[in-house]
Amino acid sequence: MSEGSNAGLAYGDKDSSRSSNTPIQSKTSDGRSPQLLPPIGKAEIGFSGTPASLKSPTETKARFHAGCVPKQSIYMDWNSVRADKKKHSVKHSRQKKTKSLASFKDAEEQETISHYLNRNKDYLETYILESVPQDVVEKWLHMKMKNNAINVHPKLSYNRPSASHDHSRTTKQMFMDILKIYKEDPREHTVLWQLAKSVATSIGVETYRVYKLFPDHPTFVQHFVIDHTKLPQNQPVPSTLERSDPQQVELVLEVAKKGTSKRVSRFDDPLRFPETPLSLLRSCNSRNKQGNYILYQPIITKSGKTSYVLEMWRTKDRFKVIDEEISGHIVVWGSVALHYCKLYVDKKRERNMSDFLLDVVKAIFEEMVSLDQLIKRILEFAQRLVNADRASLFLVDYRNSELVSTVFDLKFEPGLDLDMEKKEIRMPINRGIAGHVALSGETMNIPDAYSDYRFNRDVDEATGYKTISILCMPIKVEGKVIGVVQMVNKRDDKYFGDDDEAAFEIFSTFFGLALHHARLYDRIMRKEQKYRVALEVLSYHNTCREYEVQAMLLDKEPLNVDFADFYLDPFRFDEFEKCKCIISMFRDLFDMTQFDITTLTRFTLTVKKNYRTVPYHNFDHGWTVAHAMYAILKSDVKERFDYNKRLALFVACLCHDLDHRGYTNKYMSETASPLAAMYTTSTLEHHHFNITVTILQQDGHNIFSHISSEDYKEILGFIRHCILATDLAAFFPNLDKIRELYRSDEAQFSWDDPSHRDLAMAISMTAADLSASAKPWEIQIKTVKVIFEEFYDQGDKERAAGRIPIPMMDRNKPEEQPASQVGFLSQICIPCYDMLYRILPNTKPMYAMATKNLNRWKARADKILFKQDSKKDNSKDSLEPKDGIGDDDDDVTVKNEGNKRVEIIRQESKTIIGEAQPKPVVWNDDEEFAVEQTFRSNIWKEIDGVTWIEEEGVLVASEATKKDDTV
């Protein structure tokens, strides 16, 4: 076989067995080129000017075989090429290519070859895929990209390759450049910016911008702030980020959501095309006033979420598919570098975190004694970790569905010892960012607090502080959220980043363990304090003796007392009679078939024994309050309180001051009493309730033993609520709430609303507790004397401790008694009784007598003021006994020339003390209230010009009065 036939086999001749005389067709019957064609030769090309298809078969065969043995094959030996490349320089390679091109005789022959390849692209593709190495193809592709960029933007000097630029740079080499930058500066933003520059240079753009996205906040987008005075290729790595206008990043968000590149033209979609960033155009010295074409390229993380988007601008030339492919190819490799950059940063952060957590653990064990101090110390570490300006910790109170904070709005002050005042803040668990985190258990990183509907702006409005960003994370122990830590405003940046979130999540685990063990330790310490208090109680108190119980049961002498009288004198009974009265009132109010009389008697006697022998808060006071509650319940003919509430109210009044020491809650806290260590708020009231439960738990004392467990739990809850309501610190919020219900023309108070009923119970407890102020004047005077004796005892102890007591508790200032009583009655008692008779109209006698007593005390205060003023004027008149309290008439008797001065003093007194709300009723000094039945017919005679009558327990104005008002 000849060399020509061998050549024919080598070049894919379909029929190697055919005769050499068979002509070679350049085309198939349907006009298409075959996949593999014979090599190009002079005989086929037909340089004589006659087409090869028109020549005879013999002539064609001869001309074809005449060139079958070429001196140089068109197929190159690529192994030899690689060897030559190593031996020769780039210059020699170019010379070799020049020589190979020069082997063709003229330009016509080169044009014919190009024409041939254009007609036979399938052959060219097969040849390249089978015979040309990959790195060579990649070099060709890169050279093609560079040539396109130069042709598209010939005027952009920074896009043209310089004299030293290597046209054969591949994506691999770009990737190596990015890795080099990564080694020099492993920060994510540095690598990202190098990647953006590589993409922009490869496809030839006028300017570009990089957007950062937050997967957890889809509508929040930031962009890198560039230096407008420098060209894009000379831009340094931006150090700051700014939030982008949401209306200008719609396309950015769309690209981020889809995760694919997108080409946009102003002329194709003018409505959605974003405004041209003039600052970007100034940076590249463009004379055009607007960009017309944009290419968006997303950068996707390993998790499949878009973290960044490149926005590349052109003013004249459209972006093509090849631009998308090139940018996508480069970004894929660049994403790998970003991934390893993030891994490096994470590892470095973990190493720093380990050292940080060691310091945290040391601090935890140092501050374990005090829970509040531990919380403050750990919050300091948390602020250092994420560089936050403010920090708060909220503990979850699941019982009351509230968030409780003792460390709120902790300010970042490094190097200063924090000594914050202990202040408890409570808020509903379903309110604010912290509430959402507590309920969902999810971390929230909010870059713009005011754009989040869950953000509570009340704190900012109250303090004037501007909240920008929030990082809020739950503290969990065994999968349960026990607290929420909230960081506000990052100090060295505008927003908290993903790295802050990751570091804080690790820290929160240690925070949770520390908080959990600190609470356990605190609970143990509280139990120890409680144990000490119990020992103290047991050492002082005792249960009643059995002979006392029997003596009470055997006494059958009846008590002829009208217990429904609001003005009943408690001083007329001794302790034994008072115990009998308690049992009698209990019998009258409740169904005794559910109670054991012996247990009730034993309980009553033991309660009496557990009251201390202090001047005022003793068993006499407990009995008075219980009687007042009996009168209130009996006046409620409609029985608005149900059975369990009535039972709880009466028992709570009887026990509301058990084991009272005769001191205020503030004094107990200042003297570091064990009780104050057990209870942070309403110290004595919590203690009274605990003593009540302790008595009920003793053998033979549980008066509720015959009722169901559900009712027992409910009654105990009501008793606790009622006893805690006797703290005057709780009275004012309750009063404001119930006043709000009556503020409008139509009262919104409803007995069907459980919260309204709770308010009514609280107001009733306060009214019963203050019932001494609603007693007739003789009883009022006696009670005030014993009250001030108890006040003076506390004042003496304060003076002995080196403190100056307040005037009301200063034994050396008895003249302060009338003024203090005026303030007490006008600011507390009168508003309380006013609201009580709105709820329970038949309790108005308490309001009426308290108002009359207020007027008498005002007269006493006027006398004191007049006497003091007279002393300044060297007057010899003496208008008041030394102790400020007397039984003489209240009229001020002065000479005519002194009347004007008295009136001035009265007006000053009103200004200093304030008028009672509502307007008090004016009574004549000689008017007396009848305790007998005639009271009901005379007490409502006329008040403020309105005649009142009683109809079925409800006080209403008479018809005559209504008609007069109408006229």
Summary of the structure (lengths in Angstrom):
residues: 967
radius of gyration: 48.3
end to end distance: 139.9
largest distance: 160.7
contacts: 2813
relative contact order: 0.04
helix: 55%
strand: 10%
